[in-house]
Amino acid sequence: MHEYDVAFKLLLQQSVDVAIREIAGTTVARWLSVELPEVRNTRVDLLGESTAGDLIHLELQSTNDPTMALRMAEYCLRVYRLFGRFPQQTLVYVGDAPLRMQAELRGPTLQYSYRIVDIRDLDGERLLTSPNISDNIIAILTRLPDIRASVHRIVERIAGLDPGRREEALRQLIILAGLRTLAPLVDEEAQHMPILNDIRDHEVLGPLIIEGERKGERKGELKGELKVLRRLIEKRFGTIPAEAEQRLSKMTVDELDALSDRVLDARNFDELFA
């Protein structure tokens, strides 16, 4: 399980007001067990019950999965089997790439749909001004107009917390910042807070900051490599098909390097991606 997944689920469970209302359109009175016993061991990310008694299913996703609608439908039926009620489902997209997933399945006699919320579309300022630190941390994933000032506000709030909650909150902020390559900025702002100025020497937080910086460097390298490779492919073969785009988006730097070597020799898309 991705570390962001654990951190974000904890934040949503701790945020009983702004973030949940923005995402689900209601509040969650209590969180339920998410183990769905089946032939396959299926676990939804978050399953709760609203004050009105409706089941609320939130699923977190950081990449564009072409099978997401099918997965959500499977979750829906398994929740129904376990509880005898259909859940209100929302897919929460927290990735950095543009959202490209569909929110429905259609067949000759079937139509199934669910909501998709791009976390960037949430009201970042409203989250920042919430009295709940979990809302404040989630705000880092939205489209904030001044990200540096916003990170400063969040770190300042964290510095004023009780010692026990302070470390947990800062760890959660660093993990979510990694989704937007903002870990170096969090580190820089934390250095300005006397109570947090030893962050790099911390046995838990220090490695998280360093790894966040490395991920940011790798991500920048990957974006640059991918941009050049796309130009080469389009120049040789024309518009890149959607299936090929999906494969490109999942490749590592080494895989993109290998593909670059084949661009000049391949005669078509099939040969290039063979």
C-alpha positions in Angstrom: 0.0 0.0 0.0 1.3 3.4 -0.9 2.4 5.5 2.1 0.3 8.4 0.8 -2.7 6.1 0.9 -2.3 5.4 4.6 -1.6 9.1 5.5 -4.5 10.4 3.4 -7.0 7.9 4.8 -6.0 8.9 8.3 -6.4 12.6 7.5 -9.9 12.0 6.0 -10.9 10.0 9.1 -9.7 12.8 11.3 -11.5 15.5 9.2 -15.2 15.3 10.0 -16.2 18.6 8.5 -14.7 20.5 5.6 -12.8 17.9 3.5 -15.4 15.2 3.8 -18.3 17.7 3.0 -16.3 18.9 -0.1 -15.7 15.4 -1.3 -18.8 13.4 -0.4 -21.4 16.2 0.0 -22.2 15.0 3.5 -20.6 14.2 6.8 -19.6 10.8 8.0 -20.9 9.9 11.5 -18.8 6.8 11.9 -16.3 4.8 9.9 -17.1 1.1 9.2 -14.9 -2.0 8.7 -13.6 -2.0 5.1 -12.8 -5.7 4.9 -15.1 -7.2 2.2 -15.0 -11.0 2.5 -15.1 -12.7 -0.9 -13.2 -15.2 -2.9 -10.7 -12.4 -3.4 -9.7 -10.4 -0.4 -11.0 -7.0 -1.4 -10.5 -3.9 0.8 -12.0 -0.6 0.0 -10.2 2.5 1.1 -12.8 4.2 3.3 -16.4 3.1 4.1 -18.5 5.2 6.5 -22.1 5.9 7.4 -23.6 9.3 7.3 -26.0 10.7 10.0 -28.8 9.9 7.6 -27.7 6.2 7.5 -26.3 6.2 4.0 -23.2 4.2 3.2 -20.4 6.5 2.0 -17.5 4.8 0.0 -14.4 6.8 -0.7 -11.7 5.3 -2.9 -8.3 7.1 -3.3 -6.4 6.9 -6.6 -3.2 8.6 -7.6 -2.9 7.3 -11.2 -5.3 7.1 -14.2 -6.4 3.4 -14.1 -8.4 2.4 -17.3 -10.1 -0.4 -15.2 -11.2 2.0 -12.4 -14.9 1.9 -13.3 -14.9 -1.9 -13.2 -13.1 -1.9 -9.9 -15.6 0.6 -8.4 -18.5 -1.6 -9.7 -17.0 -4.6 -8.0 -16.6 -2.7 -4.7 -20.2 -1.5 -5.0 -21.6 -5.1 -5.3 -19.4 -6.4 -2.6 -20.5 -3.7 -0.2 -24.1 -4.4 -1.1 -23.5 -8.2 -0.4 -22.1 -7.4 3.0 -24.5 -4.6 4.2 -27.6 -5.1 2.0 -27.3 -1.5 0.9 -25.8 0.2 -2.1 -23.1 2.8 -1.1 -22.8 6.4 -2.4 -19.4 6.1 -4.2 -16.8 8.8 -4.8 -13.4 8.2 -6.4 -11.0 10.8 -5.0 -8.2 11.5 -7.6 -5.1 12.8 -6.0 -2.6 12.3 -8.8 -0.5 15.0 -10.5 -1.3 14.1 -14.1 -4.6 15.3 -15.7 -7.6 13.3 -14.7 -8.7 11.0 -17.6 -10.8 8.2 -16.0 -14.4 7.6 -16.8 -17.1 7.5 -14.1 -19.4 4.9 -15.6 -19.9 1.5 -17.2 -22.5 1.0 -19.9 -23.8 -2.2 -21.4 -26.9 -3.2 -23.5 -29.0 -3.5 -20.3 -26.7 -2.0 -17.7 -25.7 1.5 -16.6 -23.5 2.0 -13.6 -21.9 5.3 -12.5 -20.1 6.9 -9.5 -18.7 10.3 -8.7 -15.1 11.4 -9.4 -13.6 14.3 -7.4 -10.3 15.7 -8.5 -8.8 16.8 -5.2 -7.4 19.9 -7.0 -11.0 21.2 -7.4 -11.6 21.4 -3.7 -11.8 24.9 -2.1 -8.2 25.1 -0.9 -8.7 28.4 1.0 -11.7 26.9 2.9 -9.5 23.9 3.9 -6.7 26.2 5.0 -9.0 28.2 7.3 -10.5 25.2 8.9 -9.8 24.7 12.6 -9.0 21.1 11.8 -5.3 20.5 11.0 -6.2 17.5 8.8 -8.2 19.9 6.5 -5.2 22.2 6.4 -2.8 19.4 5.3 -5.2 18.2 2.6 -5.2 21.7 1.2 -1.7 21.2 -0.1 -3.2 19.0 -2.9 -5.5 21.7 -4.2 -5.0 24.6 -6.6 -3.7 27.1 -4.1 -2.7 30.5 -5.7 0.3 31.0 -3.5 1.7 27.6 -2.6 4.7 28.9 -0.6 2.5 31.1 1.6 0.1 28.2 2.0 2.8 25.8 3.1 4.1 28.4 5.5 0.6 28.7 7.1 0.2 24.9 7.4 3.7 24.4 8.9 3.0 27.3 11.3 -0.2 25.5 12.4 1.7 22.3 12.9 4.3 24.0 15.0 1.7 25.1 17.4 0.3 21.6 18.0 0.9 19.4 21.0 4.2 17.5 20.6 2.5 14.1 20.0 0.2 15.4 17.2 2.9 17.7 15.8 5.1 14.9 14.6 2.2 12.9 13.1 0.9 16.0 11.3 4.3 16.9 9.9 4.8 13.4 8.7 1.4 13.4 6.9 2.2 16.8 5.3 5.6 15.5 4.0 4.0 12.4 2.5 1.2 14.3 0.8 3.7 17.0 -0.4 5.4 14.2 -2.2 2.4 13.8 -4.5 3.1 17.4 -5.7 7.0 17.3 -5.4 6.7 19.9 -2.6 8.8 18.1 0.1 11.7 20.5 -0.4 9.4 23.5 0.2 8.0 21.9 3.4 11.5 21.3 4.6 12.5 24.9 3.8 9.5 26.3 5.7 10.0 23.9 8.6 13.5 25.2 9.1 12.1 28.7 9.8 10.2 27.3 12.8 12.5 27.0 15.8 10.5 24.0 17.2 10.9 22.1 13.9 14.4 23.2 12.9 15.9 19.7 13.5 13.6 18.1 11.0 16.4 16.7 8.8 18.1 15.0 11.8 14.8 13.3 12.9 15.1 9.6 12.6 11.6 9.3 10.9 11.0 12.7 9.3 14.5 13.2 8.0 14.5 10.3 5.6 11.0 11.3 4.4 12.2 14.7 3.4 15.3 13.3 1.7 13.2 10.7 -0.2 10.7 13.4 -1.2 13.5 15.5 -2.7 14.8 12.4 -4.6 11.3 11.7 -5.9 11.0 15.3 -7.0 14.3 15.0 -8.9 13.3 11.7 -10.5 9.9 13.1 -11.4 11.5 16.1 -13.1 13.9 13.9 -15.0 11.0 11.6 -16.1 8.9 14.5 -17.3 11.8 15.9 -19.4 12.5 12.4 -20.9 8.9 11.8 -21.7 8.4 15.2 -23.3 11.3 14.6 -25.7 10.3 11.1 -26.5 6.7 12.1 -27.3 8.0 14.6 -29.8 10.1 12.0 -31.5 7.3 9.5 -31.7 4.8 12.0 -33.1 7.3 13.2 -35.7 7.8 9.6 -36.9 4.3 8.1 -36.5 1.8 10.9 -36.0 -0.6 11.2 -33.1 0.0 8.8 -30.2 -2.9 6.4 -29.6 -4.5 6.4 -26.1 -3.3 2.9 -25.3 0.3 3.9 -26.2 -0.1 7.0 -24.0 -1.1 4.9 -21.1 2.0 2.7 -21.5 4.2 5.7 -21.8 2.8 7.3 -18.6 3.7 4.2 -16.6 7.3 3.8 -17.8 10.4 4.5 -15.7 13.3 6.6 -16.9 15.3 3.5 -18.0 12.3 2.1 -19.9 11.9 5.5 -21.7 15.6 5.4 -22.6 15.3 2.0 -24.1 12.2 3.1 -26.1 14.1 6.1 -27.4 16.7 3.8 -28.8 14.0 2.0 -30.8 12.2 5.0 -32.2 14.5 5.4 -35.2 14.4 1.7 -36.2 10.7 0.9 -35.5 8.4 1.0 -38.5 5.1 1.5 -36.6 3.6 1.7 -33.1 3.4 -2.1 -32.8 7.1 -2.5 -33.4 7.9 0.4 -31.1 6.0 -1.0 -28.1 6.7 -4.7 -28.8 
